[in-house]
């Protein structure tokens, strides 16, 4: 299983994103694995795509994520543990990224598809980019 970060989906959809072509090239590799995202990733992606490309594009990527990824919802326990990670990295990882790390630890996921180099601070995971 691979965790897919918001930055991957954003790069995939936005043709003017600096990582767009690289995201397209990674699709065959990403498609081979089961994919997990958090509800926070969905929120980030749909909000940004919707604001830049309109509501219909936001809904299209929402539908894709819902249909093709395992969605993890965030409860109080995950939130509290994520905040510990947020503090561990002194705020250099966003709270949403900290949630991703907590979910990856919980589900023993070692790979993340992301163009966010902040994940390189976490030595126990491999960033696919």
N, C-alpha and C positions, 0 to 999 in steps of 0.2 A: 504494500500500500504506500502511496505517496500523498503527502499533504500539499495542496495547491494554494499558494498565496494569492492575494488580491492582485499583486503586481503582474503575475502571469496572465490572468484573465484580462486585465486592463490592456496590457501590451498586445494581447491576441486580438482584441476588438478594435483598438484605436490604430488606424493605419499610419498616423503621424507620430506614434510613440517610438522612441529611440530603440526599443527592444522588439518592435513588431515582427520584423523578419526572423529574428532569433526565436521568438515564441512560435511562429509558424513552423520553423525547422524542428522544434522540440515536440510538436504535437504527436508524431508517431511514437516517440519514446514514452510520453506521458499517457497516451491512450492504452499502452500495454498493461498499465497498472490500475488497480482500483484506486480511486481518488477520494480524498477526504478534504472537506472545508468546514469552517465554522460559520455559524450564522453571522458573525461579525464580518467575515470575509464577504459574504453575500451582500451585507449592508454596504460595505465600502465599494464593491464593484458596481452594484446597481445604482448607487447614488452618483458615483463619478461618471459612469457611462450615460446615465440618464441626463445629467447636467450638461454633458458635452455633446451627446448625440441624440437626445430626445428620449421621451418615455418609452417609445416602441423598442428602441435599441436596448434600453435598460431591461425591459421585459424579456426580450429575446435571450439575453445573457443569463437572466434569472432562470428562465425555463431550462436552458442548457445545464446550468449548475445543478438545479433540482433533479433533472433527469439523469445526470451522469456522475454525480458525486454523492458520497455518504455525507450527510449534513450532521454536524455536531452542534448541539445547543448548549448554551452556557448556563449552568446553575450556580448557586452560591458557592459551593465547594470549589468548582473550577475557577470561578472569579477570584476567590481568596488565594488559591494557589498561584494563579496567574499574576496577581499583584505582588506576590513574593518574587516571582521571576522579574517583574517590572522593576522592583527595587534592587534585585541582584545586579541587573544591568544598568542601574542608576538612570532609568528613563531613556536610555539610548535605543531601546526597543519600544515600540508603541505598545499600548495595552492590548490591542488586537493581535500584534505579533507575539506578545507574551502568552495570550490565550492559545495561539497556534502552538507554541512550544509546549505548553502544559498538555494540550490534547495529544501532541506527538509523543510525549513521555507516557501519558496514560495508555495510549494504544500501541506503544512500542514501534512508532514510525520513525525511521532514520533518514528519510529523504524528504526534501521540500523543493518544489518547483517555484522559484522566486527570482526576481531581478533586484531584490532588496539586499544589498550587501551587508546590512546590519546583522543578518542571520549568520554571517561568517564568524561572528563573535562566539557563536555557540559551537564548540568543537565536537560535540557528540552527534551532530547531524551533518548530512551532506546536502549542499545546495546545488540543485540542478539549474543551470542558467546558460 
